[in-house]
């Protein structure tokens, strides 16, 4: 039997876009998608796709990419397919809005994983570039009752176990977990592979599976958010520069020292 791998991927606003294009709608408390700048697959999630593909290169495996949102750019979300993933599942509903409530998103993804059934391994990026919470994968593992190993730079399969190199402040540690399990990967894993022309052509012919909240069997209670976002704004930054002039260089140094002492910096 081939190993069944699920990769959780998120569509995000391009973090490399110019700062001038980044706008927030204060009343609605949401980021306004910039015109003429397409979204992208979250960078760490591309690392997760690469981790799954390396396992597929080493043994027989199928890869299903799962994403949740209100709307998708299909050309963007098909990139994992063009890289070599087998299937794309999009959880699309107006209720699946992008919020900082990680448990809300984790419930949606966990419901899809339950419906798809039988995954041996779930691979996620360490965090998304929009909210940067790094909590959704941990929530999915908790809801599904799976062992979870975070911040991995290498992922492999050994029998009925997943073996990873987990990043630590001074190196890495080797960790094993019994399948089924969930792991998160970081950019230390290495650059994701580029889609081939053959892969791009094959991806254009594949149709994603699209499920709404009703099709997932998610009720209104599960869609209730536990976090209330009160304010969302771009921080205002200001800089001040004061030139200290003395009668001599030594006098300038003395006055600088007094200023630093008043500011309790020395």
C-alpha positions in Angstrom: 0.0 0.0 0.0 1.4 3.5 -0.9 2.0 5.9 1.9 -0.8 8.5 2.1 0.5 12.0 2.9 -1.5 15.2 3.4 0.1 18.6 3.1 -1.7 21.6 4.6 -1.1 24.7 2.5 -2.4 28.3 2.7 -3.0 31.0 0.1 -1.5 34.3 1.3 -0.9 37.8 0.1 2.6 37.9 -1.4 5.0 38.9 1.5 7.5 40.2 -1.1 5.1 42.9 -2.4 6.1 46.6 -2.1 5.2 48.0 1.3 3.3 50.8 -0.5 0.8 48.2 -1.7 0.0 47.0 1.7 -3.3 48.4 2.9 -5.6 47.7 5.8 -9.4 48.3 5.9 -9.7 49.6 9.5 -13.5 49.3 9.8 -13.6 45.7 8.6 -10.3 44.9 10.3 -8.8 43.1 7.4 -6.0 43.4 4.9 -7.0 44.6 1.4 -5.7 42.3 -1.3 -3.4 44.5 -3.5 -4.5 45.0 -7.1 -2.4 43.4 -9.8 -0.3 41.4 -7.3 -1.5 37.8 -7.2 -1.4 35.8 -4.0 1.1 33.0 -3.4 1.3 29.7 -1.6 2.7 30.3 1.8 6.5 29.8 1.7 6.8 27.4 4.5 4.0 25.3 3.0 6.0 25.0 -0.2 8.7 23.5 2.0 6.1 21.1 3.3 5.2 20.1 -0.2 8.9 19.5 -0.9 9.3 17.4 2.2 6.4 15.2 1.0 7.8 14.9 -2.5 11.2 13.8 -1.2 9.4 10.9 0.6 7.5 10.2 -2.6 10.9 10.1 -4.5 12.1 7.5 -2.0 9.1 5.2 -1.8 5.6 4.8 -3.2 3.3 7.5 -1.9 0.4 9.8 -2.8 0.2 13.4 -1.8 -3.0 15.4 -1.1 -2.8 19.1 -0.6 -5.5 20.7 1.5 -6.3 24.4 1.8 -9.0 26.5 3.5 -10.3 29.9 2.5 -13.2 32.0 1.1 -11.8 32.1 -2.5 -8.8 30.8 -4.4 -6.6 31.7 -7.3 -6.5 28.3 -9.0 -3.3 29.0 -10.9 -1.7 29.7 -7.6 -3.1 26.8 -5.6 -2.3 24.4 -8.4 1.5 25.0 -8.0 1.8 22.0 -5.6 0.2 19.8 -8.3 2.7 21.1 -10.9 5.5 20.3 -8.4 4.3 16.6 -8.2 1.4 16.4 -5.7 -1.4 14.0 -6.7 -4.5 15.8 -5.5 -5.8 19.2 -4.4 -8.7 19.7 -2.0 -10.0 23.3 -1.5 -12.3 24.0 1.5 -14.1 27.0 0.1 -16.9 28.8 1.9 -17.7 32.4 2.9 -17.6 31.2 6.5 -14.0 30.0 6.1 -12.6 33.5 6.5 -8.9 34.2 7.3 -8.8 35.1 10.9 -6.2 35.0 13.8 -8.3 32.3 15.5 -6.1 29.3 14.9 -8.5 26.9 16.5 -11.2 28.0 14.0 -9.0 27.1 11.1 -7.7 23.9 12.7 -11.3 22.6 13.0 -12.0 23.1 9.3 -8.8 21.4 8.2 -9.3 18.5 10.7 -12.8 17.9 9.4 -11.5 17.6 5.9 -8.8 15.2 7.0 -11.4 13.0 8.8 -13.6 13.0 5.6 -10.6 12.0 3.4 -9.6 9.3 5.8 -6.5 7.2 6.2 -3.6 9.6 6.1 -0.3 8.1 7.4 1.5 11.5 7.6 0.4 15.1 7.7 3.1 17.7 6.8 2.6 21.5 7.4 4.7 24.6 7.1 5.9 25.9 10.5 3.7 29.0 10.2 1.9 31.3 7.7 3.3 34.6 6.6 0.1 36.5 7.3 -0.7 36.0 11.0 2.5 34.2 11.9 0.8 32.3 14.8 2.4 28.9 14.1 -0.6 27.3 16.0 -2.8 25.7 13.3 -0.8 22.6 12.8 -0.6 22.0 16.6 -4.4 22.5 16.8 -5.0 20.0 14.0 -2.8 17.4 15.7 -4.6 18.0 19.0 -8.1 17.6 17.4 -7.1 14.5 15.6 -5.2 13.0 18.5 -2.0 12.7 16.6 1.7 12.9 17.8 3.2 16.2 16.5 6.9 17.1 15.9 7.5 20.7 15.1 10.3 22.6 13.3 11.8 19.8 11.3 14.6 20.2 8.7 14.4 16.6 7.4 11.6 14.1 7.3 11.8 10.4 6.4 9.9 7.2 6.9 11.3 4.1 8.6 8.9 1.3 8.8 5.8 2.4 10.7 7.5 5.5 12.0 8.4 9.0 10.8 12.0 10.0 11.6 12.8 13.7 11.6 15.7 16.0 12.3 14.2 18.6 14.6 15.8 22.1 14.8 17.1 23.2 18.2 18.9 26.4 19.2 22.3 24.8 19.0 21.8 22.2 16.3 19.2 19.4 15.8 17.9 16.3 17.4 16.6 13.1 15.8 13.0 12.3 16.8 10.8 9.3 15.9 7.0 9.2 16.1 4.6 6.3 15.3 2.4 6.8 12.2 -0.1 8.4 11.8 1.6 11.6 12.8 1.9 15.3 12.0 5.1 17.2 11.5 5.9 20.9 10.7 8.9 21.9 8.6 10.9 25.0 8.3 13.0 26.6 5.5 16.1 24.8 6.8 14.7 21.8 4.8 15.9 23.5 1.7 14.5 25.2 -1.4 11.3 23.7 -2.9 11.8 22.2 -6.4 10.7 24.2 -9.4 7.6 22.9 -11.3 8.6 21.2 -14.6 6.8 22.0 -17.9 5.4 18.5 -17.9 4.1 19.0 -14.3 2.5 22.4 -15.2 0.7 20.9 -18.2 -0.5 18.0 -16.0 -1.7 20.4 -13.3 -3.8 22.4 -15.7 -5.8 19.2 -16.5 -6.5 18.3 -12.9 -9.6 19.6 -11.2 -9.5 20.3 -7.5 -12.1 18.8 -5.1 -14.0 21.7 -3.6 -16.0 21.3 -0.4 -18.2 23.8 1.5 -19.0 23.9 5.2 -22.1 21.8 4.6 -20.3 19.2 2.6 -17.7 18.9 5.4 -20.5 18.5 8.0 -19.4 21.5 10.0 -22.1 23.2 12.0 -22.5 26.8 13.1 -21.2 26.0 16.6 -17.8 24.9 15.2 -17.6 28.0 13.1 -18.0 30.3 16.1 -14.7 32.2 16.6 -13.1 32.3 20.0 -10.9 35.3 19.3 -12.3 38.8 18.8 -10.0 41.1 16.7 -10.5 44.6 18.1 -7.9 46.6 16.1 -5.8 46.0 13.0 -3.5 48.7 11.9 -0.1 49.5 10.3 2.2 50.7 13.1 3.3 54.3 12.8 7.1 54.6 13.1 9.0 57.8 13.7 12.7 58.6 14.1 14.3 61.6 15.8 17.9 62.6 15.5 19.6 65.1 17.7 23.0 66.6 16.9 25.1 67.4 20.0 27.6 70.2 19.5 30.2 71.2 22.0 32.9 73.7 22.1 35.4 70.9 21.6 35.3 67.2 20.8 35.7 66.4 24.5 32.8 68.7 25.4 30.6 67.0 22.8 31.5 63.6 24.3 30.7 64.8 27.8 27.3 66.1 26.7 26.6 62.9 24.8 27.4 60.9 28.0 25.0 63.1 30.0 22.2 62.5 27.5 22.7 58.8 27.5 22.7 58.8 31.3 19.5 60.8 31.4 17.9 58.2 29.1 19.3 55.5 31.4 21.2 53.9 28.6 24.4 54.0 30.5 
